[in-house]
Amino acid sequence: ASTNGAVSYASVELAAYAYGEKLGMAFQLVDDALDVSSSPAALGKPAGGADLRSGLATAPVLFALQSAPWLSELLQRRFAEPGDVERALAEIERARGVQQTMQLAHAYATDAVRSLCAALPPSSYR
């Protein structure tokens, strides 16, 4: 990152790229969590399992799948049958899929900041 106190442009560029990538992942994970835990009125966009209704497997579902392998059947048919979304949402809640997703998002965001700070020299602006 630095040599004799100097910071190379390339190392800062790579750190900024990694920061954006990790922060973007954190943002997407929070979006996934909000999709299954918020109302459309609160979010200002479709929610209440809108991603599931579109047939998407998001992080909360994948966390719930760890303790409920039967969810794979619903995933394979893209939550297309009546009651699939509701069953998945109930299992996500039981398995604490939203909380696990938020913990992962926090880890990505924290790592993003730490990685960027490690590439910059100490200063009051860092």
NORTA-V121861 format. One record per residue. N is the residue number from 1. RES is the residue in three letters. PSI is psi in whole degrees, 0 to 359 (none if undefined). D_CENTER is the distance of its C-alpha to the mean C-alpha in Angstrom with 1 decimal. Layout:
{{N | RES | PSI | D_CENTER} {N | RES | PSI | D_CENTER}}
This chain:
{{1 | ALA | 312 | 28.1} {2 | SER | 154 | 31.4} {3 | THR | 121 | 35.1} {4 | ASN | 40 | 37.7} {5 | GLY | 351 | 35.4} {6 | ALA | 145 | 34.6} {7 | VAL | 129 | 31.1} {8 | SER | 144 | 30.9} {9 | TYR | 320 | 29.4} {10 | ALA | 319 | 27.8} {11 | SER | 323 | 26.0} {12 | VAL | 321 | 24.7} {13 | GLU | 315 | 23.7} {14 | LEU | 319 | 21.7} {15 | ALA | 320 | 20.1} {16 | ALA | 321 | 19.2} {17 | TYR | 313 | 17.7} {18 | ALA | 321 | 15.6} {19 | TYR | 310 | 14.6} {20 | GLY | 319 | 13.6} {21 | GLU | 314 | 11.6} {22 | LYS | 320 | 9.7} {23 | LEU | 324 | 9.3} {24 | GLY | 320 | 8.4} {25 | MET | 318 | 5.4} {26 | ALA | 316 | 4.6} {27 | PHE | 314 | 5.9} {28 | GLN | 320 | 4.4} {29 | LEU | 318 | 1.5} {30 | VAL | 318 | 5.0} {31 | ASP | 317 | 6.8} {32 | ASP | 316 | 6.3} {33 | ALA | 316 | 7.4} {34 | LEU | 328 | 10.0} {35 | ASP | 324 | 11.2} {36 | VAL | 352 | 12.5} {37 | SER | 356 | 13.6} {38 | SER | 165 | 15.2} {39 | SER | 158 | 18.3} {40 | PRO | 325 | 19.0} {41 | ALA | 320 | 21.4} {42 | ALA | 323 | 19.0} {43 | LEU | 333 | 16.3} {44 | GLY | 17 | 19.0} {45 | LYS | 169 | 17.6} {46 | PRO | 138 | 17.5} {47 | ALA | 203 | 15.6} {48 | GLY | 35 | 16.7} {49 | GLY | 21 | 15.3} {50 | ALA | 322 | 15.9} {51 | ASP | 319 | 13.4} {52 | LEU | 317 | 15.2} {53 | ARG | 336 | 18.5} {54 | SER | 358 | 17.8} {55 | GLY | 16 | 17.4} {56 | LEU | 141 | 13.8} {57 | ALA | 106 | 12.2} {58 | THR | 174 | 8.5} {59 | ALA | 315 | 6.6} {60 | PRO | 324 | 8.9} {61 | VAL | 316 | 11.7} {62 | LEU | 324 | 11.4} {63 | PHE | 316 | 11.5} {64 | ALA | 327 | 14.4} {65 | LEU | 331 | 16.0} {66 | GLN | 325 | 16.7} {67 | SER | 355 | 19.2} {68 | ALA | 78 | 20.2} {69 | PRO | 338 | 21.1} {70 | TRP | 342 | 22.9} {71 | LEU | 337 | 19.6} {72 | SER | 327 | 20.0} {73 | GLU | 317 | 23.0} {74 | LEU | 321 | 21.2} {75 | LEU | 314 | 18.5} {76 | GLN | 324 | 21.5} {77 | ARG | 10 | 23.2} {78 | ARG | 38 | 20.0} {79 | PHE | 38 | 20.6} {80 | ALA | 336 | 23.8} {81 | GLU | 152 | 26.3} {82 | PRO | 133 | 27.1} {83 | GLY | 348 | 25.3} {84 | ASP | 312 | 22.5} {85 | VAL | 316 | 19.7} {86 | GLU | 319 | 21.4} {87 | ARG | 318 | 21.6} {88 | ALA | 315 | 18.0} {89 | LEU | 319 | 17.0} {90 | ALA | 320 | 19.6} {91 | GLU | 323 | 18.4} {92 | ILE | 317 | 14.8} {93 | GLU | 314 | 16.5} {94 | ARG | 320 | 18.9} {95 | ALA | 0 | 16.5} {96 | ARG | 39 | 14.4} {97 | GLY | 324 | 11.3} {98 | VAL | 315 | 9.8} {99 | GLN | 318 | 11.0} {100 | GLN | 322 | 9.7} {101 | THR | 317 | 6.0} {102 | MET | 324 | 7.0} {103 | GLN | 319 | 8.9} {104 | LEU | 320 | 6.6} {105 | ALA | 317 | 4.9} {106 | HIS | 318 | 8.7} {107 | ALA | 318 | 9.7} {108 | TYR | 316 | 8.2} {109 | ALA | 318 | 9.7} {110 | THR | 316 | 12.8} {111 | ASP | 324 | 13.3} {112 | ALA | 312 | 13.2} {113 | VAL | 315 | 15.9} {114 | ARG | 318 | 17.8} {115 | SER | 317 | 18.0} {116 | LEU | 315 | 19.3} {117 | CYS | 325 | 21.7} {118 | ALA | 335 | 23.1} {119 | ALA | 348 | 24.2} {120 | LEU | 147 | 26.0} {121 | PRO | 153 | 29.4} {122 | PRO | 135 | 29.8} {123 | SER | 169 | 30.7} {124 | SER | 345 | 30.5} {125 | TYR | 343 | 28.1} {126 | ARG | none | 25.5}}
